[in-house]
Amino acid sequence: MPLKITNACVAGLLVLALFSNGCMQPGPETTEPASGWMEGELVSRMDIGDVRMLVVKVTACSEGLEETLGQQRAWPEKDAGLGAKPGDRLRATATVTKGDAIVIKTIRRLPPVFGERQLEIQQRWQGPYNGRKDAGNEIIESREDFEKLWKVVYSFVVPRPDLPDIDLEKSVIVASFMGEFPTGGYGIGIEKVIEKEKEVVVYIDRYYPQPGADVAQALSSPYCMVAFEKTGKPITFAAGPIMSEHP
């Protein structure tokens, strides 16, 4: 008796293939769909069934998708990817679904890299403890906002350090908070700030203790704040490498 292959069977096989080839991978646990982005260089194309896929080496991503950095991922050929050539730079928006999968939503081609420059970090404030317990990023462009954040960060220090004298007409401050952890061994840093054609990208590095490492048995809440030149361009945050120990 000949085997009858239905559309449902083909769909099921395609979904399985997408999982195995990196287009749909387990993402962070979430109760609602969350959005993110990835950037990378087109390496080649491949076919999964009758679907053409783009093989892309991921070079940058939004926070929450750090696991994709440096990997080759298969994206469905769509949108601007239809005319892309190997070596072209692509950016994809993605949704992390309730089923813990990363689904590519849109793809666009990025212009050639030119005129990028690394901005000098003018001042830095960093440590394993601070008064803010939740994770997140802040962009500070006024003296009033800087003073409010400074009081929160150093609320546990007596006497509190004096507020630094920063000209926020010429500079901007960004702050990144990792959240609270039950032990030491965690850390966060901002080592690279890149001005691109239309935006400034702040790269955030995170550090985690190795299994069995001898760490302080006390609460920690790592933070990092840096000041750099104000360019007037929008500021975005991107994930740097996740490391098992501080450099």
Steps between C-alpha positions, in 0.01 A plus 500: 500500500663832395581745777283812489685818600262771612563873536493453877781243477712736289440786743602282792821388330584859408460622858725216618760595240490865603569404860795280405653766275483791741218708354279419795693436819396489866501852634471652845199396704214744447126516551442748219669542162816709531677682220869517416743536211808337349758627251739291298678427174343281232715190453297288256156364421347159564170326426283338766228323308372761256595792726818695419698598810773760555799379701610803703790532745366711788733783603271711722166460674265651755510399864339162558636348178865478606505126429494578126823707497767349276268224379376424152120517496250414228255780424213459251574689177256790502477878469838660421669161532359399161766693312783469751842372399757316715687758704201734529407614851145420607284593799204288611227576749388200699230397744556264792172314517319350797624164372862612557592530132677782316298583189637735234248772414671739256838528327666810359835562340745728682719754321872429471698578813677832465567799719452309827707610796549385855412771749737559789361418844566821694407379849391170652324397822473126556468248779342181637246676724253785458167617639296404192393135504324457164672448164482762226672776306479878539597795280577817699509837325423748778667594829172445684459144373865421573462620859188286551672188366819571698302511825340161422824330394694617808212496749687241713821705523551738795609763429380491140768591240469847350320523169764517221528821304393394148403747228180336374475752220799331339484151652242232572494233771371146457450257786444126495376295796520120516248444780542334837671162556537286815882482479801678356672403177265695272593814311402738225709736291491744210827477307396612152285786369479526119364796305337380178343690215161544668545386860736443790523139622600420859629143541434339839719215628380263772700272726378192686680278755623161390328198660661430837693828502597646837285814510389736774193369683322832499246680285634679195346746254759587233482829313699707252459864401709678237516847347590566138467767232144609414442461125127576478433158349263244660667266750429127489631212712643176366622185672873446527651161580389297802811396695568268790747727671609862510781603265 
